[in-house]
Amino acid sequence: MSNLRFRAVEAAAHKKAIKVLSPSSRPSSYFAYKVFNREKMQKYLPKEIFEKMIDVIDNGVRLNRDVADAVAEGMKTWAIEQGVTHYTHWFQPLNEGTAEKHDAFIEPDSHGGVVEEFSGKLLVQQEPDASSFPSGGIRNTFEARGYSAWDPTSPVFVIEDTLCIPTIFISYTGESLDYKAPLLRSLHAINVAATEVCQFFDTTVKKVTSNLGWEQEYFLVDEDLFYARPDLLLTGRTLMGHDSAKNQQMDDHYFGIIPDRVKAFMKDLEIHALELGITCKTHHNEVAPNQFELAPIFEDTNLAVDHNMLLMSLMKRVARNHGFRVLLHEKPFDGINGSGKHNNWSLSTNTGALLHAPGKTPEENLRFVVFIVETLKGVYRHNGLLKASVLSATNACRLGGHEAPPAIISSFLGKQLSTLLDEIETADTKDSLLVKGKRQLKIDIPEIPELLIDNTDRNRTSPFAFTGNRFEFRAVGSEANCASAMIALNTAVAEALADFKIRVDNYIKSGKDKISAILKAVREDIKYCKPVRFEGNGYTQEWYEEAQRRGLDTEQSCPEIFKCYLTEDSVQMFERMGVMTRKELEARNEVKWETYTKRIQIEARVMGDLSLNHIIPVAMQYQSALLKNVDAMRTVFPHDKADQLGERNFRLIEEIAERSSIIERSVEELIEARKVANKIDSEYEKAVAYHDTVVPKMEAIRKQIDKLELIVDDACWPLPKYRELLFIR
């Protein structure tokens, strides 16, 4: 075993469980301790200011500067009591991470000293350097101005000595440069559209909220082993490595006993998360070795996205205190499950859930059907866009294998709900309704069955499955910002609901009663979106061919799929719903293509370095040892006997020579392919070149290296192997 690998494996093997000094009180006593939530606002703000802030948060009333000044003063008082010395605008640029610039609570006084100061102006707005973040050409290097602006609907929080203020991030010319700004617009769009449709059924509905419950999957590896793998360190995944003899085939890790060290990490993480208001509810072992999952309780989508971004940062920091590194790459290890971030999406009103069935009245059941169907319509019409919203260079490695859904967006409803929609579709309009009085409504079709959530199985290959009062968008990747998928989904559903409202109004104007008009429109949409409903196995070639016949997007190339953002249907939808402009969409696609290229470029460079400077020298060293062994045998035995005894060595020597030669030649071809691609000016064409020419060469090199790993002496191999990485000691 190489010295570096030996030290790493030995150090990891002697890691001991770290005891966590958890608070002695119950979680409810310290939940949101570090959050300036409504309870803190009520305590630290004047009554009239508190009431105005609640109006801003709940009803979208514009925030006045006089209110901002009073809020800032209350925030500063609370924060200083927490030992805070700095504040930062915390935002989410288009690099899948978060960003922050820290400023101190100090201003000069008139006596040569300083005083703690924090005004409404500082709370509401900061000026980060916009040209230093991905902008897709909206900001040039010499045009640096950009603004971060406070989002009062997401509460501020404290990390160590810093007050973190959730904000949007926009350019000097007004375009969004982040995920939060278009997310907030999409939430407004679906609120407006869904509330108008709800008014057909219940005039007391005044607001519709998009809710999100994410399930964060992740891997843990020992930190010492992590640093002994340059590919993990620089790319987040193993670019080479043969299967371990035992991985997940025994199904003994899933829901198994959590290792003590991992349990200590989880406990520590959840204490920190609960203090920040993140409602950690569930944790367990996932399917693959060293893979785990954490899930919170449902929240407003905007807050849920912020909490997920905060948690991903938090779990990395906490893991280091326990001798681990967190891997959020969607496919860090070949041959076993990758990691997703299932986005459980639903809608609720000020009166209750929208996607919950059965309802208390026939009107509620009909409303449930309407919102299910209009969601399906949005998903069907923009299935390519939804796929583009979750795809990346990293998630492309995961989709379509080992329980991850395929890269074809379809929806699984289950037998009961599918049967219901089929019967509504074919029912006779004239005979399907009997209206008696204002509240008595009978739909002459089978009623939605009791306990619908338990009347159907689950389909793990469905990217967008109805699982009882919510849809589970399973295709989202583990390191992704949830906002990308939620922006596309909320906007698509908002458009479908807006179109539904227009048609129902027109049918009513033409003389139909309200219920007949609703049923006519919903039947039209059931027929329209039927191709997106699929109950079978999404992994089969037959489904791929069937999906093509249905008109679903079956494109497999990541750079090509990104173009779905720029189709006329997509642009018109985003602009009509007031979520993003054509200019913003074009800029984001530039960022997506550029990011894809850079991820593959880094991986290719790392693979070339490892191949030439780690793998081949070790293979040649072992080959030399075999040759010396053959020569030594010839000094002891007759040549014929020596050749007979050394037959295996001859085969290994030849195989090592052949595979090493192929690797060297392939690395040269890989470098040349990169050089050719790098000369391409168009970000789209460059990304396509990397996908079509660079990625296949990397896969070919890996195949040869993984074969060498099987035959080279284990004591010589320079990198920790899967059997060492995948089983926590």
C-alpha positions in Angstrom: 0.0 0.0 0.0 1.4 3.4 -0.9 2.6 5.6 2.0 0.0 8.3 1.5 -2.8 5.8 1.2 -1.6 3.8 4.1 -1.5 6.8 6.4 -4.9 7.9 5.3 -6.5 4.5 5.8 -4.7 4.0 9.1 -5.9 7.4 10.4 -9.4 6.8 9.3 -9.5 3.4 11.0 -8.6 4.9 14.3 -11.2 7.7 14.3 -13.2 7.6 17.5 -16.8 8.7 18.0 -16.9 12.3 19.1 -19.2 13.0 22.0 -21.6 15.9 21.4 -22.4 18.2 24.3 -26.1 18.7 23.4 -28.4 21.1 25.2 -30.0 19.5 28.2 -33.3 21.0 27.5 -35.8 19.9 24.9 -35.5 20.9 21.2 -38.6 23.1 21.5 -36.8 25.2 24.1 -34.0 26.3 21.8 -35.7 26.0 18.4 -35.0 29.2 16.3 -32.9 30.6 19.1 -30.6 32.2 16.5 -33.5 33.5 14.3 -35.1 36.9 14.4 -38.5 35.4 13.9 -42.0 36.8 14.8 -41.5 36.1 18.5 -38.3 38.1 18.5 -39.8 40.9 16.4 -42.7 41.2 18.8 -40.2 41.6 21.7 -37.7 43.9 20.1 -39.9 46.1 17.8 -42.4 48.7 18.7 -46.0 47.4 18.4 -46.9 49.5 15.4 -43.7 48.5 13.6 -44.2 44.9 14.4 -47.7 45.0 12.9 -46.4 46.7 9.8 -43.8 44.0 9.4 -46.4 41.3 9.7 -48.4 43.0 7.0 -45.3 43.1 4.8 -44.6 39.4 5.4 -48.1 38.0 5.2 -49.8 40.4 2.6 -46.9 41.6 0.5 -47.3 45.2 1.5 -44.4 47.4 0.3 -41.8 48.1 3.1 -41.3 51.8 3.9 -37.9 53.1 4.9 -39.2 54.4 8.3 -40.2 50.8 9.1 -36.8 49.5 7.9 -35.0 51.9 10.3 -37.0 50.7 13.3 -36.6 47.1 12.3 -32.8 47.5 11.9 -32.5 49.1 15.4 -34.4 46.1 16.9 -32.4 43.6 15.0 -29.1 45.3 16.1 -30.2 45.2 19.8 -31.1 41.5 19.6 -28.0 40.6 17.5 -25.6 42.3 19.9 -27.1 40.4 22.8 -26.2 37.2 20.8 -22.6 38.4 20.7 -22.8 39.5 17.0 -20.3 42.0 15.7 -20.9 41.9 12.0 -23.7 41.7 9.5 -23.9 40.4 5.9 -26.4 40.2 3.1 -26.7 36.5 2.4 -27.7 35.7 -1.2 -27.7 32.9 -3.7 -25.8 33.6 -6.9 -25.9 31.4 -10.0 -23.1 29.1 -8.8 -25.2 26.7 -6.7 -23.8 28.2 -3.5 -24.3 31.2 -1.2 -22.4 34.4 -0.9 -21.8 36.9 1.9 -19.8 40.1 2.5 -19.3 40.9 6.2 -19.4 44.4 7.6 -19.0 45.4 11.3 -21.6 47.2 13.4 -19.3 50.2 13.8 -19.2 53.8 12.7 -16.8 56.6 13.8 -18.1 58.9 16.6 -17.0 62.4 17.2 -14.4 61.6 19.8 -12.1 59.4 17.9 -13.9 56.2 18.8 -16.6 54.1 17.3 -20.2 53.3 18.0 -22.4 50.3 17.1 -24.7 51.4 14.3 -27.1 49.6 11.9 -29.6 51.6 9.9 -32.5 50.7 7.7 -30.4 51.7 4.7 -27.8 49.1 5.6 -30.4 46.5 6.3 -32.3 47.0 3.0 -29.4 47.3 0.5 -25.7 46.4 -0.1 -23.5 46.5 -3.2 -21.6 43.3 -4.0 -19.4 43.2 -7.0 -21.8 41.8 -9.7 -19.1 41.1 -12.3 -17.4 38.6 -10.1 -20.4 36.3 -10.0 -21.9 34.3 -13.0 -24.1 36.7 -15.0 -24.2 35.3 -18.5 -23.0 38.5 -19.9 -25.3 40.9 -18.1 -22.3 42.3 -16.2 -18.9 42.8 -17.8 -15.7 42.8 -15.8 -15.5 46.6 -16.0 -19.1 46.9 -15.0 -19.1 45.9 -11.4 -22.1 47.4 -9.8 -24.9 45.1 -8.4 -27.3 45.2 -5.5 -28.5 42.9 -2.8 -31.8 43.7 -1.4 -33.4 42.5 1.8 -36.1 39.8 1.6 -38.3 40.4 4.7 -40.3 37.3 4.1 -37.3 35.1 5.1 -36.1 35.8 8.7 -32.6 36.9 9.5 -30.4 34.6 11.5 -27.1 34.4 13.3 -24.1 32.3 12.3 -21.3 32.6 14.9 -20.6 36.4 15.2 -22.5 37.5 12.1 -26.1 38.6 11.5 -27.1 37.0 8.1 -29.8 38.8 6.1 -31.5 36.8 3.3 -31.5 39.0 0.1 -32.1 39.0 -3.6 -29.2 39.8 -5.9 -29.8 42.0 -9.0 -27.6 43.8 -11.5 -27.2 47.6 -11.8 -29.6 47.4 -14.8 -32.3 45.5 -12.8 -32.0 41.9 -14.0 -31.9 39.1 -11.4 -28.5 37.5 -10.9 -29.6 34.9 -8.4 -32.2 32.2 -7.6 -34.3 34.0 -5.0 -35.6 36.9 -7.1 -37.3 34.8 -9.8 -38.4 32.3 -7.1 -40.3 35.1 -5.3 -41.8 36.2 -8.6 -42.9 32.6 -9.3 -44.5 32.3 -5.9 -46.4 35.5 -6.5 -47.5 34.2 -9.9 -48.9 31.0 -8.5 -50.5 32.8 -5.6 -52.5 35.0 -8.0 -53.4 32.3 -10.5 -54.4 29.7 -7.9 -56.3 32.1 -5.7 -58.5 33.2 -8.7 -59.3 29.5 -9.5 -60.0 28.8 -5.8 -62.6 31.6 -5.9 -64.7 29.3 -8.1 -65.1 27.0 -5.1 -64.6 29.0 -2.0 -64.7 32.8 -1.8 -63.0 32.8 1.6 -59.7 31.8 0.0 -57.5 34.9 -0.2 -54.0 33.5 -0.6 -52.4 30.4 -2.0 -48.9 29.3 -0.8 -46.4 27.0 -2.5 -45.0 24.6 0.0 -41.8 22.5 -0.2 -40.4 19.7 1.8 -37.0 18.6 0.6 -35.2 15.3 1.4 -31.5 15.9 1.4 -29.4 12.8 0.6 -25.6 12.9 1.1 -22.5 10.7 1.6 -20.0 10.8 4.4 -16.4 9.8 4.0 -13.5 10.0 6.4 -11.6 13.2 6.0 -8.2 11.5 5.9 -9.4 9.3 3.0 -10.9 12.3 1.3 -7.6 14.2 1.2 -5.9 11.1 -0.2 -8.2 11.3 -3.2 -7.4 14.3 -5.4 -10.5 13.6 -7.5 -12.8 13.8 -4.5 -11.1 16.9 -3.3 -11.2 18.8 -6.6 -14.4 17.5 -8.3 -16.6 16.0 -5.5 -16.6 12.5 -7.0 -14.3 9.6 -7.8 -13.2 9.7 -11.4 -11.9 6.2 -11.1 -12.3 3.2 -8.8 -13.4 -0.4 -9.2 -16.5 -1.7 -7.5 -16.1 -3.0 -4.0 -16.8 -6.7 -3.7 -19.6 -5.7 -1.3 -21.5 -2.5 -1.7 -25.3 -2.2 -1.5 -26.3 -5.6 -3.0 -27.2 -7.0 0.4 -29.6 -4.2 1.2 -28.3 -4.1 4.7 -27.4 -0.4 5.0 -30.9 1.1 4.2 -32.7 2.0 7.4 -30.0 0.1 9.3 -28.4 0.9 12.6 -26.7 4.3 12.3 -22.9 4.1 13.1 -22.0 5.8 16.3 -19.8 8.4 14.7 -22.5 9.2 12.2 -25.1 9.4 14.9 -22.9 11.9 16.8 -22.5 14.0 13.6 -26.3 13.9 13.0 -27.1 14.9 16.6 -24.6 17.8 16.4 -25.9 18.9 13.0 -29.6 18.9 14.1 -28.9 20.9 17.2 -27.3 23.6 15.1 -30.1 23.4 12.5 -32.8 23.6 15.1 -31.2 26.7 16.6 -31.5 28.2 13.1 -35.1 27.3 12.7 -34.6 24.4 10.4 -37.3 21.8 11.4 -35.2 18.6 11.1 -37.7 15.8 11.4 -36.2 12.6 9.9 -32.8 11.1 9.5 -31.8 7.6 8.4 -29.3 5.4 6.5 -29.9 5.5 2.7 -29.5 2.6 0.3 -25.8 3.0 -0.6 -23.0 2.4 2.0 -22.1 5.7 3.7 -25.2 7.4 2.3 -27.7 9.1 4.6 -30.7 11.4 4.4 -32.1 14.3 6.4 -35.6 15.7 5.9 -37.4 18.6 7.6 -41.1 19.5 8.0 -42.9 21.2 5.1 -42.5 25.0 4.9 -43.2 27.9 2.6 -41.1 27.3 -0.5 -39.0 30.5 -0.2 -38.1 29.7 3.4 -37.5 26.0 2.6 -35.1 26.9 -0.1 -33.2 29.2 2.2 -33.1 26.5 4.9 -31.8 23.9 2.4 -29.0 26.2 1.3 -28.1 27.0 4.9 -28.2 23.4 5.9 -25.8 22.3 3.1 -23.3 24.8 4.3 -23.9 23.9 7.9 -23.5 20.1 7.4 -20.1 20.6 5.7 -18.8 22.7 8.7 -20.2 20.3 11.3 -18.9 17.2 9.5 -15.3 18.4 9.8 -15.6 18.5 13.6 -16.4 14.8 13.4 -13.6 13.8 11.1 -15.9 13.5 8.0 -16.3 15.3 4.7 -19.8 15.6 3.2 -20.2 14.6 -0.4 -23.2 16.3 -2.1 -22.2 15.3 -5.7 -25.1 13.4 -7.2 -22.8 10.4 -8.2 -19.6 10.4 -6.1 -19.2 6.6 -6.5 -19.8 4.6 -9.7 -22.0 1.5 -9.5 -24.1 2.4 -6.4 -27.0 4.8 -5.7 -26.4 8.4 -6.3 -27.9 11.2 -4.1 -31.0 13.2 -4.9 -32.9 15.9 -3.2 -36.6 14.9 -3.6 -38.7 18.1 -3.7 -42.1 17.4 -2.2 -44.3 20.2 -3.5 -47.8 21.1 -2.6 -50.2 24.1 -2.4 -52.1 25.4 0.6 -54.5 28.2 1.2 -55.4 30.4 4.1 -58.2 27.8 4.7 -56.2 24.6 4.3 -54.5 22.2 1.9 -55.3 22.2 -1.8 -54.0 18.8 -2.9 -55.6 16.9 -0.1 -58.4 14.4 -0.8 -61.1 13.4 0.0 -62.6 16.7 0.8 -65.5 17.5 3.1 -67.8 18.5 0.3 -68.2 17.6 -3.4 -67.0 21.1 -4.3 -63.7 20.4 -2.4 -63.3 17.1 -4.3 -63.8 18.9 -7.6 -61.3 21.5 -6.6 -58.8 18.8 -5.8 -59.3 17.3 -9.2 -58.9 20.7 -10.9 -55.6 21.4 -9.2 -54.2 17.9 -9.9 -55.1 18.2 -13.5 -53.8 21.7 -14.0 -50.5 20.7 -12.3 -50.2 17.8 -14.8 -51.0 20.2 -17.6 -48.2 22.5 -16.6 -45.8 19.6 -16.2 -46.8 18.1 -19.6 -46.6 21.4 -21.5 -43.2 22.2 -20.1 -41.8 18.8 -19.5 -38.5 19.6 -21.3 -38.1 22.8 -19.3 -38.7 21.0 -16.0 -36.0 18.5 -17.0 -33.6 21.4 -17.8 -34.4 22.9 -14.4 -32.9 19.9 -12.6 -30.2 18.8 -15.0 -26.5 19.6 -14.5 -23.1 18.0 -15.3 -23.3 16.3 -11.9 -27.0 15.3 -11.9 -26.6 13.9 -15.4 -24.4 11.2 -13.9 -27.2 10.1 -11.6 -30.5 10.2 -13.5 -31.6 6.9 -15.0 -29.9 4.4 -12.8 -29.9 2.8 -9.3 -33.4 4.0 -8.3 -32.9 7.5 -9.7 -35.7 8.5 -12.1 -34.9 8.6 -15.8 -34.3 11.9 -17.7 -37.8 11.9 -19.1 -40.4 13.9 -17.1 -43.6 11.9 -16.5 -46.0 11.7 -13.7 -47.2 8.7 -11.6 -50.7 9.1 -10.0 -51.5 5.6 -8.9 -54.4 3.4 -9.9 -57.1 5.1 -7.9 -56.5 8.7 -9.1 -55.8 7.6 -12.7 -59.1 5.7 -12.8 -60.9 8.8 -11.4 -59.4 11.1 -14.1 -60.3 8.5 -16.9 -63.9 8.3 -15.7 -64.2 12.1 -15.5 -62.8 12.4 -19.0 -65.4 10.0 -20.5 -68.4 10.9 -18.4 -71.4 12.5 -20.2 -71.6 16.2 -19.3 -75.4 16.3 -19.2 -75.8 13.3 -17.0 -72.8 13.8 -14.8 -74.2 16.6 -12.7 -77.2 17.0 -10.5 -77.4 20.4 -8.8 -79.8 20.9 -5.9 -79.7 24.2 -4.2 -76.6 26.3 -3.5 -74.5 23.7 -1.7 -75.8 20.3 -2.8 -73.7 19.0 -5.6 -73.5 15.4 -6.9 -70.9 14.3 -9.5 -72.2 11.2 -11.1 -68.8 9.5 -11.2 -67.0 7.5 -8.5 -66.0 9.6 -5.6 -62.4 10.0 -4.6 -61.7 7.0 -2.4 -61.0 7.3 1.3 -57.3 7.2 2.4 -56.2 7.9 -1.1 -52.6 8.2 0.0 -52.6 4.5 1.0 -54.6 3.2 -2.0 -51.7 3.3 -4.4 -48.1 2.0 -4.5 -45.2 4.3 -5.2 -43.1 4.4 -8.4 -39.5 5.1 -7.7 -38.8 5.6 -11.4 -41.3 8.4 -11.7 -39.6 11.8 -11.7 -42.9 13.5 -10.7 -45.1 11.3 -8.6 -48.3 12.0 -6.6 -47.8 10.6 -3.2 -50.9 11.8 -1.4 -51.5 15.6 -0.8 -48.3 16.4 -2.6 -46.2 15.7 -5.7 -42.7 14.4 -5.3 -40.3 15.9 -7.8 -37.6 13.1 -7.5 -35.3 14.2 -10.3 -33.7 17.2 -8.4 -30.0 16.6 -7.6 -28.5 16.6 -4.1 -26.2 19.6 -4.5 -28.7 21.7 -6.5 -30.4 24.8 -5.3 -34.1 23.7 -5.0 -35.1 27.1 -6.3 -34.3 26.2 -9.9 -36.8 23.4 -10.0 -39.4 25.3 -8.0 -39.2 28.4 -10.3 -40.0 26.3 -13.3 -42.7 24.2 -11.6 -44.5 27.1 -10.0 -44.5 29.1 -13.1 -45.7 26.3 -15.3 -48.6 25.5 -12.9 -49.4 29.2 -12.6 -49.7 29.5 -16.4 -51.9 26.4 -16.6 -54.2 27.8 -13.8 -54.4 31.2 -15.5 -55.5 29.5 -18.8 -58.0 27.4 -17.0 -59.5 30.5 -15.4 -59.9 32.3 -18.7 -61.6 29.3 -20.4 -64.0 28.7 -17.5 -65.0 32.4 -17.5 -65.6 32.3 -21.2 -67.8 29.1 -20.9 -69.8 30.9 -18.2 -70.2 34.0 -20.4 -71.5 31.7 -23.2 -74.3 30.5 -20.9 -73.0 27.5 -19.0 -73.4 27.3 -15.3 -70.3 27.4 -13.2 -69.9 23.7 -12.5 -70.6 22.7 -16.1 -68.0 25.2 -17.2 -65.4 23.9 -14.7 -66.0 20.3 -15.7 -65.8 21.1 -19.4 -62.5 22.8 -19.0 -61.0 20.1 -16.7 -62.0 17.4 -19.2 -60.2 19.2 -21.9 -57.1 19.4 -19.8 -57.3 15.7 -18.7 -57.2 14.7 -22.4 -54.5 17.3 -23.2 -52.0 16.2 -20.5 -52.7 12.4 -20.7 -49.4 11.7 -22.4 -47.5 12.7 -19.3 -49.2 10.1 -17.1 -47.2 6.9 -16.8 -47.6 4.1 -14.3 -44.9 1.7 -15.5 -41.1 1.1 -15.2 -39.3 4.2 -16.4 -36.0 2.3 -16.9 -37.1 0.3 -19.9 -36.2 0.9 -23.5 -39.9 0.4 -24.3 -40.8 3.4 -22.2 -38.1 5.6 -23.9 -39.6 4.7 -27.2 -43.2 5.2 -25.9 -42.2 8.6 -24.5 -41.0 9.7 -27.9 -44.3 8.6 -29.5 -46.1 10.6 -26.8 -44.1 13.8 -27.6 -42.2 13.9 -24.3 -38.7 15.3 -24.3 -36.3 12.4 -24.5 -33.1 14.3 -25.2 -30.1 12.9 -23.2 -27.5 15.6 -23.8 -27.3 18.1 -21.0 -26.2 21.1 -23.1 -29.0 20.4 -25.5 -31.6 20.1 -22.8 -30.7 23.5 -21.4 -32.1 25.0 -24.7 -35.6 24.3 -23.3 -35.3 27.5 -21.4 -35.2 29.4 -24.7 -38.1 27.9 -26.6 -40.8 30.3 -27.4 -43.2 28.5 -25.1 -40.8 28.9 -22.2 -39.9 32.5 -22.9 -43.6 33.5 -23.3 -44.6 31.7 -20.1 -41.9 33.3 -18.0 -42.6 36.7 -19.4 -46.3 36.4 -19.2 -46.2 35.3 -15.5 -43.7 38.1 -14.7 -41.0 35.7 -13.5 -38.1 36.3 -15.9 -37.4 38.2 -19.1 -36.0 36.9 -22.3 -32.7 38.7 -21.5 -32.5 37.0 -18.1 -33.3 33.6 -19.6 -30.6 34.0 -22.2 -28.1 35.0 -19.6 -28.9 32.1 -17.3 -28.4 29.7 -20.2 -25.0 31.2 -20.9 -24.2 30.5 -17.2 -25.6 26.9 -17.4 -23.5 26.1 -20.5 -20.4 27.7 -19.1 -20.8 25.9 -15.7 -21.3 22.6 -17.5 -18.1 23.1 -19.5 -16.0 24.1 -16.5 -17.2 21.1 -14.4 -16.1 18.7 -17.2 -13.0 20.7 -17.8 -11.9 20.4 -14.2 -12.7 16.7 -14.2 -10.7 16.1 -17.4 -7.7 17.9 -16.1 -7.8 16.0 -12.8 -8.1 12.7 -14.6 -5.2 13.5 -16.9 -3.0 14.4 -13.9 -4.0 11.3 -11.9 -3.5 9.0 -14.9 0.0 10.3 -15.8 1.4 11.1 -12.4 -0.2 8.5 -10.1 -1.6 5.5 -11.9 0.9 4.8 -14.7 4.0 5.3 -12.6 2.6 2.8 -10.0 1.6 0.4 -12.8 5.1 0.6 -14.3 6.6 0.1 -10.8 4.6 -3.1 -10.3 5.4 -4.2 -13.9 9.2 -3.8 -13.1 8.7 -5.9 -9.9 7.1 -8.6 -12.0 10.0 -8.5 -14.5 12.5 -8.8 -11.8 10.6 -11.8 -10.4 10.8 -13.5 -13.8 14.5 -12.8 -14.1 15.1 -14.1 -10.6 13.1 -17.3 -11.3 15.3 -17.9 -14.4 18.4 -17.9 -12.1 16.9 -20.7 -10.0 15.0 -22.8 -12.6 15.7 -23.8 -16.1 14.2 -21.3 -18.6 11.4 -23.6 -19.7 10.4 -24.3 -16.1 10.8 -20.6 -15.1 8.6 -19.6 -18.1 6.0 -22.1 -17.1 6.0 -20.9 -13.5 6.0 -17.3 -14.5 3.2 -17.6 -17.0 0.8 -15.5 -14.9 3.5 -12.8 -14.5 3.9 -12.7 -18.2 0.2 -12.1 -18.7 0.1 -9.4 -16.1 3.2 -7.7 -17.6 1.6 -7.7 -21.0 -1.8 -6.5 -19.8 -0.2 -3.7 -17.8 1.8 -2.6 -20.8 -1.2 -2.6 -23.1 -3.5 -0.8 -20.7 -0.9 1.8 -19.7 -0.3 2.5 -23.4 -4.0 2.9 -24.0 -4.2 5.3 -21.0 -1.3 7.4 -22.2 -2.6 7.6 -25.7 -6.1 8.4 -24.4 -4.9 11.2 -22.2 -3.2 12.8 -25.1 -6.4 12.6 -27.1 -8.3 14.0 -24.1 -6.0 17.0 -23.9 -6.3 17.6 -27.6 -10.1 17.4 -27.4 -10.1 20.0 -24.6 -7.8 22.3 -26.6 -10.2 22.1 -29.6 -13.3 22.7 -27.5 -11.7 25.6 -25.6 -11.2 27.5 -28.9 -14.9 27.6 -29.5 -16.4 31.0 -28.8 -20.1 30.0 -28.3 -20.7 28.7 -24.8 -23.4 26.4 -26.1 -21.2 24.9 -28.8 -18.3 24.6 -26.4 -20.5 22.7 -23.9 -21.7 20.4 -26.7 -18.1 19.7 -27.7 -17.2 18.8 -24.1 -20.2 16.5 -23.8 -19.7 14.8 -27.2 -15.9 14.5 -27.3 -14.4 15.0 -23.8 -16.7 13.0 -21.6 -16.5 9.8 -23.7 -12.7 9.9 -23.6 -12.8 10.2 -19.8 -15.1 7.2 -19.6 -12.7 5.2 -21.8 -9.7 6.1 -19.6 -11.6 5.2 -16.4 -12.4 1.8 -17.8 -8.7 1.0 -18.3 -7.6 2.4 -14.9 -10.3 0.4 -13.1 -9.0 -2.8 -14.8 -5.4 -1.9 -13.7 -6.7 -1.5 -10.1 -7.7 -5.2 -10.1 -4.3 -6.5 -11.1 -1.7 -4.1 -9.6 -0.4 -5.0 -6.2 -2.7 -3.5 -3.5 0.4 -2.4 -1.6 1.3 -0.2 -4.5 -2.0 1.3 -5.5 -1.9 5.1 -4.6 -5.6 5.9 -4.0 -8.0 4.7 -1.3 -10.2 2.1 -2.8 -14.0 1.8 -2.7 -13.9 -0.8 0.0 -12.1 1.7 2.2 -14.1 4.8 1.2 -17.5 3.2 1.5 -17.4 1.7 5.0 -17.1 4.0 8.0 -14.8 2.6 10.7 
